[in-house]
């Protein structure tokens, strides 16, 4: 069983998750590029495995009818994608307290990848 912790840049949003957590899934869609400033590497778990340890700065943006995005309204860190119609929540890898051992397992929306970076081999 894995346990991870993470936070925004200022600490006004922090969380932990324990249980089955995916490897890194990197989204290269244009929306993620705009929201995160580049492609968006995230790890995913079921919402039942996840909880906030500090929600002081937490705000949500309804990005579609299927998902909402969580961010810190104090420092602006983009942190989460929560499936509204499914059981999962995704956490930005950059917000993890420790990224030791995490590996990219999947790239999605690679056809929208920015021309300024090279896609990893086998994507």
C-alpha positions in Angstrom: 0.0 0.0 0.0 1.4 3.4 -1.0 1.1 6.6 0.9 1.7 10.0 -0.6 1.5 13.6 0.7 1.5 16.8 -1.2 0.8 20.6 -1.0 0.5 23.8 -3.0 3.3 26.3 -3.1 2.2 28.2 0.0 0.9 25.3 2.1 -2.7 26.5 2.2 -3.8 23.3 0.5 -2.3 19.9 1.6 -3.4 16.4 1.2 -2.6 12.7 1.6 -3.6 9.6 -0.2 -3.1 6.0 0.8 -3.9 2.9 -1.2 -3.5 2.0 -4.9 -2.0 5.0 -6.8 -1.1 4.9 -10.5 2.2 5.7 -12.0 2.5 9.1 -13.7 0.1 9.8 -16.5 1.1 12.8 -18.6 -1.5 14.8 -20.4 -0.4 16.9 -23.4 -3.7 18.4 -24.3 -4.0 22.2 -25.0 -6.2 22.7 -22.0 -3.6 21.3 -19.6 -0.9 23.3 -21.3 -2.9 26.5 -20.6 -3.8 25.5 -17.1 -0.4 24.3 -16.0 1.9 26.2 -18.3 3.1 22.9 -20.0 2.0 19.3 -20.2 0.5 18.0 -17.0 2.0 14.9 -15.2 -0.4 13.5 -12.6 -1.0 10.4 -10.4 -4.4 9.0 -9.8 -6.2 7.2 -7.0 -9.8 6.6 -5.9 -11.4 9.5 -4.0 -12.0 7.1 -1.1 -8.2 6.9 -0.7 -7.7 10.6 -0.6 -8.3 13.4 2.0 -7.3 17.0 2.6 -5.1 17.8 5.6 -5.5 21.6 4.9 -8.2 23.2 2.8 -7.7 26.8 3.7 -6.9 28.0 0.2 -8.8 25.3 -1.8 -10.9 26.4 -4.7 -12.5 24.5 -7.5 -13.0 25.3 -11.2 -15.8 23.4 -13.1 -13.7 22.6 -16.2 -16.3 20.4 -17.9 -19.5 18.5 -17.1 -17.3 15.5 -16.2 -14.6 17.1 -14.1 -13.5 19.9 -11.9 -10.0 21.3 -11.2 -8.7 22.1 -7.7 -6.2 24.9 -7.1 -5.0 27.1 -4.3 -6.7 30.5 -4.4 -3.8 32.1 -2.5 -0.7 31.0 -4.5 -2.4 29.8 -7.7 -1.0 26.3 -7.7 -3.0 23.9 -10.0 -3.3 20.7 -8.0 -6.1 18.3 -8.8 -8.5 17.0 -11.4 -11.5 15.3 -9.9 -13.8 13.1 -11.9 -17.4 14.1 -11.2 -18.9 11.1 -12.9 -16.2 8.6 -11.7 -14.4 7.4 -8.6 -11.0 9.0 -9.2 -9.0 12.1 -8.3 -5.7 13.0 -10.0 -3.0 14.9 -8.2 -0.3 17.0 -9.9 3.1 15.3 -9.6 4.7 18.6 -8.9 2.7 19.0 -5.7 3.9 15.7 -4.3 6.3 16.0 -1.3 8.4 13.1 -2.5 8.7 12.0 -6.2 11.3 9.3 -5.5 10.6 6.2 -7.6 7.7 7.7 -9.7 7.9 6.9 -13.4 5.8 8.0 -16.4 3.6 5.1 -17.4 1.4 6.8 -20.0 1.2 9.9 -22.3 -2.3 11.1 -23.5 -3.3 13.6 -26.1 0.2 13.5 -27.6 -1.1 14.9 -30.9 -1.6 18.2 -29.1 1.9 18.3 -27.6 3.7 21.6 -27.9 6.3 21.8 -30.6 8.8 23.2 -28.2 9.6 19.9 -26.5 10.3 16.3 -27.6 7.9 13.5 -26.7 9.6 10.6 -24.9 10.4 7.5 -27.0 7.5 5.1 -27.2 4.8 7.7 -26.5 
